[in-house]
Amino acid sequence: MASTIVQYLGTGRRKTSVARVFLRPGKGEITVNGRSFETYFPTESSRTPVRQALLATETADKFDVLILAHGGGVAGQAGAARLGIARALVEFNAELRKKLKSVGFLTRDPRKHERKKYGQKGARKRFQFSKR
């Protein structure tokens, strides 16, 4: 008989990014799309949001984190990963919900990319107006 893997799933979204997060008991390693955490998120400003939920609940060294992210860019994927990790931690222990909710890690950022409109240069920007 095969042994089952104990893992907790959380899905996070931000802008157009989606991140599926799997928390597995371990030593605190973070893997994103099969690559190491440091190589996938090159700057410290993009790494910080990913670690925030784990540091707030003091569970950074208890779980190995596997993140499968797609869509959007680096900042959106980092924000999506933070929400996914927070949701997975709540699935692991419902008592962590109050702490994560108070610091705002369980709130989905509603801001989305606005589409380009026809007859314009972008979503809001217009082509230059010429009077003559």
N, C-alpha and C positions, 0 to 999 in steps of 0.2 A: 504494500500500500504506500502511495506517495504521501510525504509529509506536506502539510499546507504551509504556505508562507504567510506569516502574520504581517499585514501591511494595512495602512490607512490611506484612503484616497480622498483628495480634495481637488476641485477644479476652480481655477481662477481665470478671470478675464479682465483685460484693460485695453482701451482703444480697440484695435482689431486683433490683439494677441489673445491666445488661449494657452493656458498651461495646465497640464494634468500632473499632479504631484502625488508621489507615492512615498509615504513614510514607513521605513522598515527599521526595526531595532538594530542598532549598530554603534559605530564610534563617532559619527558626525561628518561623514564624507558626503559631499554634494556633487551630483553628476547631472549635467544638462545635455540632453540629446546625445548621449554617449561620450561627451567630452567633459573634461574636468571643469570645475566651476570657474577657476581663474582664467582659463583660456576662452571660455564662452562669453563671460562678462569681463571685458578687458579693463574697465576703469573701476575705481573704488566706489564712485557714485552709483554705478549700476549694480555692484555687488551688495551694497548696504541694505537696500530694501528686501533682498532675498533672505538675509540673515535676521532681519528685525523681529519677526514673529517668534523665531526660535530663541533669540536672546531675551525677549520680553517674558517668555514662559520658562526660561532657564532649562530648556531641553535640547540645547545645541549639540551636546555630546552624547545624547541618548539615541538619536536616530540617524540613519543613513537616508539621504533625500535623493530621490530619482525624479527629475523634472523632464517632461516631454512638452516642449514649447513650440508653437508655430504661429505664424502671422505677425504682422506688425514689425516693430524694431526692437532694439535692445532695451530701451526704457520701458516700453509697453510690456515686454516679456518679463522684465524684472518685477514690475507691479503685479502682473498676473500671477507670477510665482509666489509673491508674498501673500496674496489672497488665497491661493491654493494651499499653501503651507498652513495658514491660519485655520482654514476649514478642515484640513486633515487633522490638526491638533485638537480641534473641538470634537471630531469623530473619535479620537483616541481617548480624550478625557473631557467630558462636558463641563467640568468645574473650571476649565481654562477659558471658557467662553466670556465670562464677566471681565476678565483682565484684557483679553484680546479686543473685546467690544469697546472698552473704555479708552484704549489707545487708538482705535479706529482701523484696526487691521481686518475686520470682518465686513467693512463697508465697500461695496463695489463702486469704483469711480465711474460715474455716469457719463463723463465727457468722451465723446466719440469724434472721429475724424469727419469733418464736414465735406460733402462732395463738391466738386467743381461744378459751377453752373454754366450753361451754354450762354454764349455772348459775353462772357467775362473771362478774365485772365485766371481767376482762381475761385475759391469759395466766396470770398468777399471782395477781392481786388477787381477793379474794372480796368478795361483798356483805357489809355490816355485819351481824354476828350480834346478834340480840336474844334475850336469855334469857326475857323476859316480854313 
